[in-house]
Amino acid sequence: MELHFSLQVSYDAFLPYYQGLAEKVEVRDDQGRVLHINGKYFRPFLTPQGIRGKFKLVLNNDGSFKSLNKL
């Protein structure tokens, strides 16, 4: 299953997730569904400006995480 969403969060706002102090990032996908994604998956996308862009979340058949890619 593929889910698409946009995310714009500042560096300072994402810092607790990067440090492991907060766990789940809440986003709304393009279909309006609310997703809770572990913040560790966003770490590769963090820049000094934060995280900004369109993303594709891929889930396995059992609903578990498979991959997260920036589009």
C-alpha positions as CSV (number, residue, x, y, z in Angstrom):
1,M,0.0,0.0,0.0
2,E,1.3,3.5,-0.9
3,L,0.2,6.6,0.9
4,H,1.1,10.1,-0.2
5,F,1.3,13.2,2.0
6,S,3.0,16.6,2.3
7,L,5.0,17.7,5.4
8,Q,6.4,21.0,6.4
9,V,7.9,21.2,9.8
10,S,10.7,23.5,11.1
11,Y,14.0,22.2,12.3
12,D,13.2,23.3,15.9
13,A,9.8,21.6,15.8
14,F,11.3,18.3,14.6
15,L,14.2,18.3,17.0
16,P,12.4,16.2,19.7
17,Y,11.6,13.5,17.1
18,Y,15.2,13.5,15.9
19,Q,16.5,13.2,19.5
20,G,14.0,10.4,20.3
21,L,12.2,12.5,22.9
22,A,9.0,12.3,20.8
23,E,8.0,9.2,18.7
24,K,5.1,9.5,16.4
25,V,4.7,12.2,13.7
26,E,1.0,12.8,12.8
27,V,0.3,13.7,9.2
28,R,-2.8,13.6,7.0
29,D,-2.4,11.8,3.7
30,D,-3.8,13.0,0.4
31,Q,-7.0,11.0,1.0
32,G,-7.6,12.7,4.4
33,R,-6.5,9.7,6.5
34,V,-4.5,10.5,9.7
35,L,-1.2,8.6,9.9
36,H,1.1,8.2,12.8
37,I,4.6,7.6,11.6
38,N,7.7,7.0,13.7
39,G,9.8,10.1,13.7
40,K,13.0,8.1,13.1
41,Y,12.0,7.5,9.5
42,F,12.1,11.2,8.8
43,R,15.7,11.7,10.1
44,P,17.4,11.4,6.6
45,F,15.2,14.2,5.3
46,L,16.0,16.8,8.0
47,T,17.9,19.9,6.8
48,P,18.7,23.1,8.6
49,Q,15.4,24.4,7.2
50,G,13.5,21.5,8.7
51,I,11.5,18.9,6.7
52,R,9.6,20.1,3.7
53,G,8.2,18.2,0.7
54,K,5.9,15.5,-0.7
55,F,6.4,12.0,0.6
56,K,5.4,8.4,-0.2
57,L,5.0,5.9,2.6
58,V,5.0,2.3,1.5
59,L,3.5,-0.3,3.9
60,N,3.8,-4.1,3.8
61,N,0.7,-6.3,3.4
62,D,0.4,-6.5,7.2
63,G,0.4,-2.7,7.5
64,S,4.0,-2.5,8.8
65,F,6.5,0.1,7.6
66,K,8.4,-0.8,4.4
67,S,9.8,2.5,3.2
68,L,9.5,6.3,3.2
69,N,10.7,8.3,0.1
70,K,10.7,12.0,-0.7
71,L,9.1,12.7,-4.1
